[in-house]
Amino acid sequence: MTMSGASKIWARLVRALSKKSIEKPTPIQRFAIPLILKGEDAVARAKTGSGKTLAYLLPVLQKLFADSPSKSNLILVPTRELCQQVYLEVTSLIELCRVQLKVVQLRSTMSASELKTYLAGLPDIVVSTPACMQTCLKNGSLQAKALQESLSFLVLDEADLLLSYGYEDDIIALTAYVPKSCQCLLMSATARLQATTPDRMASATTTAALASVHLLGPPTHVDPLDRGFVKFGPLPQPPLPDRFQSEVDEGGCYGEIITHTHSPTRDGDGELCDSEDSILDAELYDSENSILEAVAKKLMDRGLPSENSGSREGRDGRLEDQQVPSFDVIGPPCSPDMSKETEEEALLDDVEEVDSIEEVNKAVVARVTSQDVIEN
Ligand SMILES: Nc1ncnc2c1ncn2[C@@H]1O[C@H](COP(=O)(O)OP(=O)(O)OP(=O)(O)O)[C@@H](O)[C@H]1O
């Protein structure tokens, strides 16, 4: 499908949103939607109630509408209640779009035969807890091969909770079935993470980052002005995260950036270093008995690209053989001699220009078309 075709689908989604009285994207949606539509993996943090659910649901639906044959998408949430909440959000949007998609929510209370029925033919969207997915894989309700062949998006919603509720093992086990072509998104609430104790925070964030390293591969470069999203490029070696950075905008809207860089010499380039960084650094470097090595090993075993051997295969061929830009922001590239302040102003000016979901879409279409990366 061409992007103009995709635009028509967007109109349908925009109409559906308008029926829910949702006219303008929230900041996290402004940043997330274009990047996710471009095929980026993302780690997004923004405070509770900032619209993170739609930030990933809209691109997931958009791609689902455009994909033929249809792909499967997995949304992992920490609790049954959230499972129900996300399920209702998806089904109401789909209903308003007047399209037919199979969406299921899984519960651990379901019998194996119920689970099997729900998962027959692999639904378009599965909302589940990680534990329940593991059960399905173990009892054969879900065929690992089917998942590997069709998974288009893996979303870890409320990743901070997912990873502090003891789901780490389930998530790590699940990553073995995530194809390299799968787009992975981690969404979490900064406020909630900050409200927890330093130890828990370090542990959750580290695990989130590790999961993302495992699932996504770390980014090659990150710009400190990038608000809330990180582009993941080719996987350098060794695949171990060295450092996190965090940045919170004035209104706390975009939350933090998680980055994984591999060269300590990149640190201190005017990027923020706060106490949280130190905690995280300590946690990361002290990886002896952490899951870090296990994840790194799994990553290597999976044969993900090493050094700069190129981007991941298969994602519609869009990233193939491309020079992956070092980072992605909404806005034109800044000239090298532009001061930081001017750069920031340019970025924010550009964001201000995009003030409706339709406009975001137009902007994305323009950007994506100009890069000539989406073919079908
Ligand atoms: N662009 C928007 N305009 C108006 N309302 C919106 C917009 N996006 C989402 N909402 C509404 O805001 C409410 C909160 O959104 P949502 O649950 O996605 O927040 P969240 O960031 O995921 O919060 P949490 O971290 O608690 O899950 C929902 O009722 C949702 O329908």
Ligand as a Chemical Component Dictionary entry (heavy atoms), coordinates in Angstrom:
data_LIG
# 
_chem_comp.id                   LIG 
_chem_comp.type                 NON-POLYMER 
_chem_comp.pdbx_formal_charge   0 
_chem_comp.three_letter_code    LIG 
# 
loop_
_chem_comp_atom.comp_id 
_chem_comp_atom.atom_id 
_chem_comp_atom.alt_atom_id 
_chem_comp_atom.type_symbol 
_chem_comp_atom.charge 
_chem_comp_atom.model_Cartn_x 
_chem_comp_atom.model_Cartn_y 
_chem_comp_atom.model_Cartn_z 
_chem_comp_atom.pdbx_ordinal 
LIG N1  N1  N 0 -5.041 13.464 22.230 1  
LIG C1  C1  C 0 -5.925 13.328 23.201 2  
LIG N2  N2  N 0 -6.847 14.268 23.444 3  
LIG C2  C2  C 0 -7.754 14.135 24.442 4  
LIG N3  N3  N 0 -7.825 13.046 25.240 5  
LIG C3  C3  C 0 -6.921 12.064 25.056 6  
LIG C4  C4  C 0 -5.930 12.150 24.019 7  
LIG N4  N4  N 0 -5.189 11.018 24.058 8  
LIG C5  C5  C 0 -5.677 10.266 25.054 9  
LIG N5  N5  N 0 -6.716 10.889 25.646 10 
LIG C6  C6  C 0 -7.510 10.392 26.783 11 
LIG O1  O1  O 0 -6.760 10.643 27.965 12 
LIG C7  C7  C 0 -6.982 9.615  28.919 13 
LIG C8  C8  C 0 -5.652 9.078  29.419 14 
LIG O2  O2  O 0 -4.974 8.457  28.359 15 
LIG P1  P1  P 0 -4.082 7.153  28.579 16 
LIG O3  O3  O 0 -4.790 6.165  29.433 17 
LIG O4  O4  O 0 -3.604 6.724  27.263 18 
LIG O5  O5  O 0 -2.892 7.756  29.390 19 
LIG P2  P2  P 0 -1.562 6.999  29.761 20 
LIG O6  O6  O 0 -0.456 7.940  29.500 21 
LIG O7  O7  O 0 -1.502 5.676  29.083 22 
LIG O8  O8  O 0 -1.764 6.815  31.301 23 
LIG P3  P3  P 0 -1.257 5.581  32.180 24 
LIG O9  O9  O 0 0.206  5.755  32.371 25 
LIG O10 O10 O 0 -2.032 5.704  33.448 26 
LIG O11 O11 O 0 -1.623 4.345  31.422 27 
LIG C9  C9  C 0 -7.830 8.565  28.223 28 
LIG O12 O12 O 0 -9.168 8.731  28.632 29 
LIG C10 C10 C 0 -7.697 8.884  26.752 30 
LIG O13 O13 O 0 -8.855 8.532  26.017 31 
# 
loop_
_chem_comp_bond.comp_id 
_chem_comp_bond.atom_id_1 
_chem_comp_bond.atom_id_2 
_chem_comp_bond.value_order 
_chem_comp_bond.pdbx_ordinal 
LIG N1  C1  SING 1  
LIG C1  N2  SING 2  
LIG C1  C4  DOUB 3  
LIG N2  C2  DOUB 4  
LIG C2  N3  SING 5  
LIG N3  C3  DOUB 6  
LIG C3  C4  SING 7  
LIG C3  N5  SING 8  
LIG C4  N4  SING 9  
LIG N4  C5  DOUB 10 
LIG C5  N5  SING 11 
LIG N5  C6  SING 12 
LIG C6  O1  SING 13 
LIG C6  C10 SING 14 
LIG O1  C7  SING 15 
LIG C7  C8  SING 16 
LIG C7  C9  SING 17 
LIG C8  O2  SING 18 
LIG O2  P1  SING 19 
LIG P1  O3  DOUB 20 
LIG P1  O4  SING 21 
LIG P1  O5  SING 22 
LIG O5  P2  SING 23 
LIG P2  O6  DOUB 24 
LIG P2  O7  SING 25 
LIG P2  O8  SING 26 
LIG O8  P3  SING 27 
LIG P3  O9  DOUB 28 
LIG P3  O10 SING 29 
LIG P3  O11 SING 30 
LIG C9  O12 SING 31 
LIG C9  C10 SING 32 
LIG C10 O13 SING 33 
# 
